[in-house]
Amino acid sequence: MWYQLAEDYKAIEAVYGPEMPALQGGLLHEVNFEFNGYTQVVIRFSPLNSPSKPPLKWTANGFNTVSISLRRINIKAASLQGATFCRHCDITLVRRAEHLVLKVEAPELQLTIEFEWLFVDKISAY
């Protein structure tokens, strides 16, 4: 499962249980490059699928869409093409030799990032 590549993947398991957040066709909200110590990139997206048993505070507030922020640390290479506005995208996350590789693909945007560490920055709902 893709999220098990994260150092702290238990946060996603706690919300989704045995299900897996889908990376295909989700909504891309944010790509943020940070340069403080290690080069980092935070990507925030909403998977198309929501957990079948969401946290009670989410259902009590009528929240039905999940937002996941993933932080990539120690970037080795990054490529961004077509930085126009896009909403729906396909995300791929794999391990290749010594690096992790994330790809975000949409008709308007192609983003590839090679990095060392992946962390779940935040999981929220709206």
N, CA, C and O atoms as a DFTB+ gen file, in Angstrom:
504 C
 N C O
     1  1       0.845      -1.183       0.000
     2  2       0.000       0.000       0.000
     3  2       0.887       1.241       0.000
     4  3       1.873       1.316       0.733
     5  1       0.524       2.203      -0.826
     6  2       1.372       3.369      -1.031
     7  2       1.662       4.112       0.262
     8  3       2.787       4.571       0.460
     9  1       0.693       4.243       1.139
    10  2       0.891       5.078       2.323
    11  2       1.872       4.462       3.318
    12  3       2.363       5.158       4.207
    13  1       2.162       3.179       3.184
    14  2       3.135       2.547       4.074
    15  2       4.569       2.971       3.756
    16  3       5.495       2.598       4.477
    17  1       4.762       3.737       2.699
    18  2       6.066       4.324       2.415
    19  2       6.356       5.507       3.337
    20  3       7.504       5.938       3.446
    21  1       5.333       6.032       3.997
    22  2       5.509       7.149       4.934
    23  2       6.070       6.635       6.253
    24  3       5.749       5.532       6.696
    25  1       6.906       7.449       6.866
    26  2       7.492       7.091       8.152
    27  2       6.413       6.913       9.223
    28  3       6.556       6.072      10.110
    29  1       5.350       7.688       9.146
    30  2       4.297       7.690      10.166
    31  2       2.939       7.332       9.559
    32  3       1.943       8.014       9.795
    33  1       2.915       6.258       8.777
    34  2       1.718       5.879       8.034
    35  2       0.542       5.475       8.917
    36  3      -0.588       5.412       8.432
    37  1       0.772       5.202      10.180
    38  2      -0.308       4.772      11.079
    39  2      -1.407       5.827      11.171
    40  3      -2.554       5.490      11.467
    41  1      -1.086       7.084      10.925
    42  2      -2.097       8.149      10.955
    43  2      -3.157       7.913       9.882
    44  3      -4.344       8.132      10.121
    45  1      -2.733       7.468       8.704
    46  2      -3.683       7.182       7.630
    47  2      -4.472       5.921       7.954
    48  3      -5.682       5.870       7.733
    49  1      -3.794       4.904       8.476
    50  2      -4.497       3.684       8.867
    51  2      -5.543       3.953       9.941
    52  3      -6.604       3.328       9.942
    53  1      -5.255       4.877      10.855
    54  2      -6.194       5.186      11.929
    55  2      -7.495       5.769      11.377
    56  3      -8.562       5.540      11.946
    57  1      -7.417       6.505      10.296
    58  2      -8.611       7.127       9.701
    59  2      -9.285       6.191       8.706
    60  3     -10.509       6.059       8.720
    61  1      -8.511       5.541       7.844
    62  2      -9.075       4.731       6.763
    63  2      -9.260       3.255       7.107
    64  3      -9.972       2.543       6.399
    65  1      -8.631       2.787       8.184
    66  2      -8.745       1.372       8.509
    67  2      -8.135       0.536       7.407
    68  3      -7.078       0.891       6.885
    69  1      -8.778      -0.582       7.031
    70  2      -8.199      -1.458       6.013
    71  2      -8.327      -0.913       4.586
    72  3      -7.741      -1.467       3.656
    73  1      -9.081       0.155       4.416
    74  2      -9.225       0.763       3.088
    75  2      -7.958       1.549       2.758
    76  3      -7.122       1.789       3.630
    77  1      -7.827       1.936       1.527
    78  2      -6.683       2.731       1.126
    79  2      -7.167       3.996       0.426
    80  3      -8.003       3.911      -0.474
    81  1      -6.658       5.178       0.818
    82  2      -7.028       6.394       0.088
    83  2      -6.598       6.290      -1.371
    84  3      -5.446       5.965      -1.658
    85  1      -7.503       6.561      -2.278
    86  2      -7.215       6.464      -3.713
    87  2      -6.362       7.639      -4.168
    88  3      -6.583       8.778      -3.757
    89  1      -5.400       7.353      -5.010
    90  2      -4.535       8.399      -5.552
    91  2      -4.924       8.798      -6.975
    92  3      -4.360       9.742      -7.529
    93  1      -5.864       8.099      -7.557
    94  2      -6.267       8.382      -8.935
    95  2      -7.499       9.282      -8.943
    96  3      -8.488       8.990      -8.270
    97  1      -7.442      10.372      -9.700
    98  2      -8.595      11.240      -9.884
    99  2      -8.925      12.139      -8.719
   100  3     -10.008      12.723      -8.677
   101  1      -8.007      12.266      -7.763
   102  2      -8.268      13.115      -6.600
   103  2      -8.165      14.593      -6.926
   104  3      -7.808      14.976      -8.040
   105  1      -8.481      15.407      -5.949
   106  2      -8.410      16.854      -6.106
   107  2      -7.098      17.367      -5.535
   108  3      -6.796      17.126      -4.366
   109  1      -6.319      18.065      -6.339
   110  2      -5.067      18.661      -5.895
   111  2      -5.364      20.052      -5.351
   112  3      -5.940      20.888      -6.047
   113  1      -4.969      20.294      -4.102
   114  2      -5.211      21.593      -3.478
   115  2      -3.966      22.473      -3.442
   116  3      -4.047      23.689      -3.615
   117  1      -2.801      21.839      -3.213
   118  2      -1.621      22.659      -2.936
   119  2      -0.342      21.880      -3.206
   120  3      -0.255      20.687      -2.917
   121  1       0.651      22.571      -3.763
   122  2       2.024      22.095      -3.857
   123  2       2.882      23.228      -3.325
   124  3       2.893      24.321      -3.892
   125  1       3.605      22.974      -2.233
   126  2       4.359      24.028      -1.562
   127  2       5.811      23.608      -1.384
   128  3       6.096      22.635      -0.686
   129  1       6.734      24.339      -2.015
   130  2       8.164      24.092      -1.852
   131  2       8.666      24.925      -0.684
   132  3       8.385      26.121      -0.609
   133  1       9.410      24.301       0.231
   134  2       9.952      24.998       1.395
   135  2      11.464      24.789       1.434
   136  3      11.960      23.692       1.174
   137  1      12.177      25.845       1.758
   138  2      13.635      25.783       1.810
   139  2      14.093      26.249       3.184
   140  3      14.517      27.393       3.351
   141  1      14.004      25.358       4.168
   142  2      14.459      25.685       5.523
   143  2      15.188      24.469       6.091
   144  3      14.559      23.542       6.603
   145  1      16.504      24.480       5.998
   146  2      17.281      23.296       6.372
   147  2      17.256      22.314       5.217
   148  3      17.964      22.501       4.228
   149  1      16.458      21.282       5.331
   150  2      16.244      20.355       4.228
   151  2      15.247      20.961       3.245
   152  3      14.314      21.655       3.650
   153  1      15.444      20.700       1.963
   154  2      14.454      21.102       0.981
   155  2      13.247      20.178       1.135
   156  3      13.393      18.956       1.162
   157  1      12.055      20.768       1.237
   158  2      10.836      20.013       1.475
   159  2       9.750      20.426       0.490
   160  3       9.732      21.554      -0.001
   161  1       8.851      19.494       0.213
   162  2       7.674      19.790      -0.600
   163  2       6.468      19.210       0.121
   164  3       6.469      18.044       0.514
   165  1       5.436      20.034       0.291
   166  2       4.183      19.569       0.884
   167  2       3.136      19.552      -0.216
   168  3       2.941      20.546      -0.916
   169  1       2.466      18.421      -0.365
   170  2       1.377      18.300      -1.328
   171  2       0.111      17.962      -0.558
   172  3       0.074      17.019       0.232
   173  1      -0.925      18.753      -0.805
   174  2      -2.213      18.517      -0.144
   175  2      -3.233      18.158      -1.207
   176  3      -3.372      18.854      -2.213
   177  1      -3.954      17.053      -0.973
   178  2      -4.939      16.578      -1.938
   179  2      -6.105      15.928      -1.215
   180  3      -6.012      15.586      -0.036
   181  1      -7.195      15.764      -1.935
   182  2      -8.367      15.045      -1.428
   183  2      -8.590      13.820      -2.293
   184  3      -8.866      13.942      -3.487
   185  1      -8.470      12.625      -1.693
   186  2      -8.776      11.410      -2.456
   187  2     -10.255      11.379      -2.817
   188  3     -11.077      12.001      -2.144
   189  1     -10.589      10.662      -3.869
   190  2     -12.002      10.534      -4.253
   191  2     -12.795       9.735      -3.230
   192  3     -13.992       9.961      -3.049
   193  1     -12.124       8.798      -2.558
   194  2     -12.847       7.976      -1.586
   195  2     -12.655       8.496      -0.168
   196  3     -11.575       8.956       0.203
   197  1     -13.702       8.416       0.598
   198  2     -13.659       8.769       2.013
   199  2     -13.679       7.487       2.826
   200  3     -14.127       6.452       2.332
   201  1     -13.202       7.534       4.065
   202  2     -13.257       6.320       4.881
   203  2     -14.696       5.893       5.140
   204  3     -15.573       6.739       5.315
   205  1     -14.940       4.598       5.166
   206  2     -16.308       4.115       5.409
   207  2     -16.751       4.373       6.848
   208  3     -17.947       4.478       7.120
   209  1     -15.799       4.476       7.763
   210  2     -16.103       4.793       9.161
   211  2     -15.253       5.985       9.592
   212  3     -14.254       5.811      10.290
   213  1     -15.638       7.193       9.185
   214  2     -14.835       8.376       9.521
   215  2     -14.908       8.674      11.021
   216  3     -15.806       8.190      11.709
   217  1     -13.965       9.466      11.520
   218  2     -14.018       9.869      12.923
   219  2     -15.360      10.532      13.255
   220  3     -15.928      11.247      12.430
   221  1     -15.852      10.288      14.457
   222  2     -17.157      10.814      14.861
   223  2     -17.241      12.328      14.758
   224  3     -18.286      12.860      14.385
   225  1     -16.157      13.036      15.082
   226  2     -16.212      14.501      15.009
   227  2     -16.409      14.984      13.573
   228  3     -16.980      16.053      13.355
   229  1     -15.941      14.205      12.591
   230  2     -16.163      14.582      11.192
   231  2     -17.633      14.424      10.830
   232  3     -18.230      15.327      10.243
   233  1     -18.213      13.288      11.174
   234  2     -19.625      13.057      10.826
   235  2     -20.538      14.004      11.595
   236  3     -21.548      14.464      11.063
   237  1     -20.188      14.296      12.840
   238  2     -20.999      15.215      13.645
   239  2     -21.026      16.615      13.032
   240  3     -22.014      17.335      13.174
   241  1     -19.953      16.999      12.357
   242  2     -19.871      18.319      11.729
   243  2     -20.290      18.299      10.260
   244  3     -20.240      19.328       9.587
   245  1     -20.699      17.141       9.763
   246  2     -21.147      17.040       8.377
   247  2     -20.019      17.034       7.368
   248  3     -20.261      17.283       6.186
   249  1     -18.781      16.756       7.795
   250  2     -17.647      16.729       6.880
   251  2     -17.688      15.433       6.076
   252  3     -17.871      14.352       6.635
   253  1     -17.517      15.549       4.757
   254  2     -17.578      14.354       3.911
   255  2     -16.431      14.244       2.905
   256  3     -16.439      13.363       2.045
   257  1     -15.451      15.135       3.014
   258  2     -14.296      15.101       2.121
   259  2     -13.022      15.165       2.952
   260  3     -12.884      16.017       3.830
   261  1     -12.101      14.263       2.671
   262  2     -10.831      14.190       3.404
   263  2      -9.772      15.002       2.676
   264  3      -9.739      15.041       1.446
   265  1      -8.915      15.645       3.443
   266  2      -7.759      16.356       2.907
   267  2      -6.512      15.757       3.551
   268  3      -6.404      15.700       4.775
   269  1      -5.574      15.310       2.720
   270  2      -4.329      14.701       3.206
   271  2      -3.156      15.557       2.745
   272  3      -3.035      15.874       1.562
   273  1      -2.293      15.930       3.690
   274  2      -1.056      16.641       3.370
   275  2       0.110      15.701       3.602
   276  3       0.263      15.139       4.686
   277  1       0.930      15.536       2.575
   278  2       2.118      14.695       2.659
   279  2       3.349      15.572       2.503
   280  3       3.428      16.385       1.581
   281  1       4.304      15.408       3.398
   282  2       5.546      16.188       3.371
   283  2       6.686      15.301       2.878
   284  3       6.936      14.228       3.427
   285  1       7.375      15.768       1.827
   286  2       8.548      15.087       1.309
   287  2       9.771      15.860       1.776
   288  3       9.833      17.081       1.635
   289  1      10.748      15.141       2.336
   290  2      11.924      15.803       2.907
   291  2      13.177      15.299       2.217
   292  3      13.267      14.138       1.816
   293  1      14.137      16.194       2.090
   294  2      15.423      15.946       1.450
   295  2      15.219      15.609      -0.029
   296  3      15.493      14.498      -0.484
   297  1      14.740      16.590      -0.742
   298  2      14.450      16.462      -2.173
   299  2      15.754      16.252      -2.937
   300  3      16.722      16.990      -2.750
   301  1      15.766      15.246      -3.792
   302  2      16.930      14.949      -4.632
   303  2      16.786      15.559      -6.018
   304  3      17.773      15.999      -6.607
   305  1      15.561      15.589      -6.547
   306  2      15.286      16.166      -7.864
   307  2      13.807      16.502      -7.937
   308  3      12.973      15.823      -7.338
   309  1      13.493      17.552      -8.673
   310  2      12.097      17.942      -8.881
   311  2      11.939      18.510     -10.277
   312  3      12.813      19.219     -10.777
   313  1      10.822      18.193     -10.897
   314  2      10.517      18.686     -12.230
   315  2       9.054      19.091     -12.262
   316  3       8.178      18.317     -11.875
   317  1       8.795      20.305     -12.726
   318  2       7.431      20.827     -12.812
   319  2       7.218      21.386     -14.204
   320  3       7.979      22.235     -14.668
   321  1       6.172      20.903     -14.870
   322  2       5.833      21.400     -16.199
   323  2       4.361      21.764     -16.222
   324  3       3.518      21.052     -15.676
   325  1       4.064      22.901     -16.872
   326  2       2.672      23.296     -17.042
   327  2       2.027      23.710     -15.730
   328  3       1.023      23.125     -15.322
   329  1       2.573      24.682     -15.083
   330  2       2.096      25.089     -13.761
   331  2       0.802      25.889     -13.813
   332  3       0.653      26.875     -13.091
   333  1      -0.120      25.477     -14.650
   334  2      -1.419      26.140     -14.692
   335  2      -2.341      25.494     -13.674
   336  3      -2.018      24.442     -13.121
   337  1      -3.452      26.096     -13.430
   338  2      -4.415      25.597     -12.460
   339  2      -4.957      24.243     -12.893
   340  3      -5.376      24.075     -14.038
   341  1      -4.949      23.303     -12.002
   342  2      -5.582      22.018     -12.265
   343  2      -6.259      21.546     -10.999
   344  3      -5.863      21.941      -9.902
   345  1      -7.247      20.730     -11.126
   346  2      -7.966      20.234      -9.954
   347  2      -7.836      18.723      -9.822
   348  3      -7.358      18.228      -8.802
   349  1      -8.252      18.000     -10.831
   350  2      -8.207      16.540     -10.751
   351  2      -6.873      16.036     -11.280
   352  3      -6.384      16.499     -12.311
   353  1      -6.295      15.089     -10.565
   354  2      -4.995      14.573     -10.964
   355  2      -4.859      13.116     -10.537
   356  3      -5.639      12.609      -9.730
   357  1      -3.858      12.463     -11.093
   358  2      -3.475      11.125     -10.678
   359  2      -2.131      11.238      -9.989
   360  3      -1.214      11.882     -10.500
   361  1      -2.015      10.614      -8.830
   362  2      -0.777      10.640      -8.064
   363  2      -0.222       9.224      -8.007
   364  3      -0.952       8.261      -7.775
   365  1       1.076       9.119      -8.222
   366  2       1.773       7.849      -8.111
   367  2       2.894       8.019      -7.099
   368  3       3.610       9.020      -7.128
   369  1       3.051       7.051      -6.207
   370  2       4.108       7.093      -5.200
   371  2       4.750       5.713      -5.128
   372  3       4.085       4.732      -4.794
   373  1       6.051       5.635      -5.443
   374  2       6.761       4.358      -5.457
   375  2       8.157       4.518      -4.873
   376  3       8.694       5.623      -4.804
   377  1       8.737       3.393      -4.453
   378  2      10.139       3.365      -4.030
   379  2      10.968       2.889      -5.207
   380  3      10.645       1.882      -5.837
   381  1      12.046       3.620      -5.506
   382  2      12.986       3.234      -6.554
   383  2      14.393       3.304      -5.968
   384  3      14.896       4.386      -5.666
   385  1      15.012       2.161      -5.813
   386  2      16.376       2.070      -5.271
   387  2      16.468       2.851      -3.958
   388  3      15.842       2.475      -2.967
   389  1      17.234       3.921      -3.949
   390  2      17.488       4.669      -2.716
   391  2      16.490       5.800      -2.477
   392  3      16.543       6.444      -1.430
   393  1      15.587       6.058      -3.412
   394  2      14.684       7.202      -3.308
   395  2      13.228       6.772      -3.359
   396  3      12.892       5.658      -3.761
   397  1      12.389       7.689      -2.939
   398  2      10.963       7.593      -3.211
   399  2      10.680       8.536      -4.367
   400  3      11.336       9.569      -4.506
   401  1       9.714       8.190      -5.190
   402  2       9.368       9.029      -6.338
   403  2       7.870       9.281      -6.313
   404  3       7.070       8.348      -6.239
   405  1       7.502      10.559      -6.377
   406  2       6.106      10.965      -6.451
   407  2       5.881      11.624      -7.798
   408  3       6.669      12.465      -8.231
   409  1       4.793      11.233      -8.460
   410  2       4.391      11.877      -9.715
   411  2       2.960      12.359      -9.571
   412  3       2.094      11.640      -9.073
   413  1       2.725      13.584     -10.012
   414  2       1.386      14.147     -10.097
   415  2       1.153      14.418     -11.571
   416  3       1.913      15.147     -12.208
   417  1       0.087      13.822     -12.110
   418  2      -0.172      13.968     -13.538
   419  2      -1.605      14.416     -13.777
   420  3      -2.557      13.853     -13.236
   421  1      -1.727      15.440     -14.598
   422  2      -3.014      15.964     -15.055
   423  2      -2.759      16.555     -16.431
   424  3      -1.607      16.810     -16.783
   425  1      -3.803      16.781     -17.218
   426  2      -3.560      17.363     -18.541
   427  2      -2.782      18.677     -18.473
   428  3      -2.003      18.978     -19.377
   429  1      -2.985      19.464     -17.410
   430  2      -2.360      20.785     -17.289
   431  2      -1.083      20.790     -16.476
   432  3      -0.420      21.824     -16.392
   433  1      -0.711      19.657     -15.869
   434  2       0.384      19.662     -14.904
   435  2       1.100      18.321     -14.876
   436  3       0.468      17.264     -14.855
   437  1       2.417      18.378     -14.876
   438  2       3.259      17.195     -14.696
   439  2       4.290      17.552     -13.625
   440  3       5.090      18.469     -13.813
   441  1       4.274      16.832     -12.504
   442  2       5.199      17.084     -11.406
   443  2       5.841      15.767     -11.008
   444  3       5.146      14.780     -10.771
   445  1       7.169      15.748     -10.933
   446  2       7.901      14.574     -10.472
   447  2       8.870      15.025      -9.398
   448  3       9.601      15.999      -9.577
   449  1       8.874      14.306      -8.271
   450  2       9.767      14.638      -7.166
   451  2      10.437      13.355      -6.688
   452  3       9.766      12.361      -6.413
   453  1      11.761      13.384      -6.591
   454  2      12.532      12.300      -5.983
   455  2      13.001      12.798      -4.626
   456  3      13.512      13.912      -4.512
   457  1      12.827      11.969      -3.589
   458  2      13.117      12.436      -2.233
   459  2      13.460      11.257      -1.338
   460  3      13.323      10.100      -1.737
   461  1      13.910      11.559      -0.118
   462  2      14.317      10.515       0.814
   463  2      13.229      10.103       1.783
   464  3      12.982       8.909       1.952
   465  1      12.574      11.051       2.422
   466  2      11.633      10.723       3.487
   467  2      10.245      11.275       3.197
   468  3      10.092      12.348       2.613
   469  1       9.246      10.522       3.615
   470  2       7.848      10.918       3.449
   471  2       7.168      10.893       4.812
   472  3       7.289       9.921       5.558
   473  1       6.458      11.961       5.127
   474  2       5.710      12.060       6.379
   475  2       4.288      12.501       6.098
   476  3       4.043      13.281       5.177
   477  1       3.352      12.003       6.889
   478  2       1.974      12.476       6.841
   479  2       1.961      13.768       7.649
   480  3       2.138      13.753       8.867
   481  1       1.753      14.872       6.964
   482  2       1.779      16.185       7.621
   483  2       0.476      16.442       8.371
   484  3       0.478      16.931       9.501
   485  1      -0.654      16.097       7.709
   486  2      -1.956      16.367       8.324
   487  2      -3.044      15.594       7.595
   488  3      -2.979      15.408       6.380
   489  1      -4.031      15.150       8.337
   490  2      -5.255      14.582       7.766
   491  2      -6.416      15.333       8.403
   492  3      -6.542      15.373       9.627
   493  1      -7.248      15.917       7.581
   494  2      -8.388      16.668       8.089
   495  2      -9.587      16.417       7.167
   496  3      -9.486      15.673       6.191
   497  1     -10.693      17.031       7.481
   498  2     -11.890      16.873       6.651
   499  2     -12.635      18.195       6.582
   500  3     -12.478      19.073       7.429
   501  1     -13.440      18.303       5.557
   502  2     -14.291      19.491       5.397
   503  2     -15.595      19.078       4.749
   504  3     -16.464      19.919       4.519
